[in-house]
Amino acid sequence: MEIVVIILVLALVIFMFASMWKIFVKAGKPGWAALVPIYSTIVMLEIVGKPWWWFFLMMIPYVGMIWGIWTINLLSKSFGKDVGYTLGMLFLGFIFIPMLGFGDAQYQGPAAKEAQQA
């Protein structure tokens, strides 16, 4: 029984890596960057239009969650999605991240040009 769980978890991890790879490629970044732990976060920050040093803000215990959530929100907005999609990525990431990667969403730039200039 444990082997089935291990196989399912491994399959989900591979599927999520493939989804992130597609998101990176859609944003014009190398897909392999999604596989490298720290570098993938820095590339994600480039995709959403934030400086690389935000990575250090994300490493602050507890407070770093705010920057992480903010980055996910900016990622969904950069693909033309709204706050509802951000909530989906936060709470049902195994569904919404593949939808972003394999779906028809197009990369529109950092936070969709600041939400089309508000």
C-alpha positions as CSV (number, residue, x, y, z in Angstrom):
1,M,0.0,0.0,0.0
2,E,2.8,2.4,0.8
3,I,4.4,1.9,-2.6
4,V,1.2,3.0,-4.2
5,V,1.2,6.2,-2.2
6,I,4.8,6.8,-3.0
7,I,4.2,6.3,-6.7
8,L,1.2,8.7,-6.6
9,V,3.1,11.4,-4.8
10,L,6.0,11.0,-7.1
11,A,3.7,11.3,-10.1
12,L,2.1,14.5,-8.7
13,V,5.6,16.0,-8.0
14,I,6.7,15.3,-11.6
15,F,3.4,16.7,-13.0
16,M,3.8,19.9,-10.9
17,F,7.4,20.3,-12.2
18,A,6.2,19.9,-15.7
19,S,3.5,22.5,-15.1
20,M,6.0,25.0,-13.7
21,W,8.3,24.2,-16.7
22,K,5.4,25.2,-19.1
23,I,4.7,28.3,-17.1
24,F,8.4,29.4,-17.3
25,V,8.4,28.6,-21.1
26,K,5.3,30.7,-21.6
27,A,6.9,33.6,-19.9
28,G,10.0,33.3,-22.1
29,K,12.3,31.8,-19.5
30,P,14.1,28.5,-19.8
31,G,11.9,25.6,-18.6
32,W,14.7,23.8,-16.9
33,A,15.0,26.7,-14.4
34,A,11.8,25.4,-12.7
35,L,13.9,22.4,-11.6
36,V,16.6,24.3,-9.8
37,P,15.6,25.1,-6.2
38,I,16.8,28.7,-5.5
39,Y,17.2,29.7,-9.1
40,S,13.6,28.9,-9.8
41,T,12.4,31.4,-7.3
42,I,14.7,34.1,-8.7
43,V,13.4,33.4,-12.2
44,M,9.8,33.5,-10.9
45,L,10.5,36.9,-9.5
46,E,11.8,38.0,-12.9
47,I,8.6,36.7,-14.5
48,V,6.4,38.7,-12.1
49,G,8.6,41.8,-12.4
50,K,10.1,42.0,-9.0
51,P,13.8,42.3,-8.0
52,W,15.9,39.3,-7.2
53,W,16.5,40.4,-3.6
54,W,12.8,39.6,-2.8
55,F,14.1,36.1,-2.4
56,F,15.7,37.2,0.9
57,L,12.4,38.7,2.0
58,M,10.7,35.4,1.3
59,M,13.2,33.7,3.7
60,I,12.2,35.7,6.7
61,P,10.2,33.3,9.0
62,Y,6.4,33.9,9.0
63,V,6.7,37.3,7.3
64,G,8.1,35.7,4.2
65,M,4.8,34.0,3.6
66,I,3.4,37.5,2.7
67,W,6.0,37.9,-0.1
68,G,5.3,34.4,-1.3
69,I,1.6,34.9,-1.5
70,W,2.2,38.3,-3.2
71,T,4.4,36.6,-5.8
72,I,1.8,34.0,-6.5
73,N,-0.8,36.8,-6.9
74,L,1.5,38.7,-9.3
75,L,2.1,35.5,-11.3
76,S,-1.6,34.9,-11.8
77,K,-2.1,38.6,-12.8
78,S,0.9,38.4,-15.2
79,F,-1.1,35.7,-17.0
80,G,-4.3,37.8,-17.0
81,K,-6.0,36.1,-14.2
82,D,-7.7,37.6,-11.2
83,V,-7.6,37.3,-7.4
84,G,-10.0,34.3,-7.5
85,Y,-7.4,32.4,-9.6
86,T,-4.7,33.4,-7.0
87,L,-6.8,31.8,-4.3
88,G,-7.2,28.7,-6.4
89,M,-3.4,28.6,-6.8
90,L,-2.9,28.9,-3.1
91,F,-5.5,26.4,-1.9
92,L,-5.8,24.0,-4.9
93,G,-2.4,24.5,-6.5
94,F,-2.3,20.9,-7.8
95,I,-5.3,21.9,-10.1
96,F,-4.7,25.6,-10.8
97,I,-1.0,25.6,-11.5
98,P,-1.3,22.9,-14.2
99,M,-4.3,24.9,-15.7
100,L,-2.0,27.9,-15.9
101,G,0.8,25.9,-17.5
102,F,-1.1,23.6,-19.9
103,G,-4.1,25.8,-20.5
104,D,-4.6,28.6,-22.9
105,A,-3.5,31.4,-20.6
106,Q,-1.0,33.8,-22.3
107,Y,1.8,35.6,-20.5
108,Q,1.0,39.3,-20.6
109,G,3.9,40.7,-18.5
110,P,4.5,41.7,-15.0
111,A,1.2,41.7,-13.2
112,A,-0.5,42.2,-16.6
113,K,1.0,45.6,-17.0
114,E,-0.1,46.5,-13.4
115,A,-3.6,45.3,-14.1
116,Q,-3.9,47.4,-17.2
117,Q,-2.9,50.5,-15.3
118,A,-5.7,50.0,-12.8
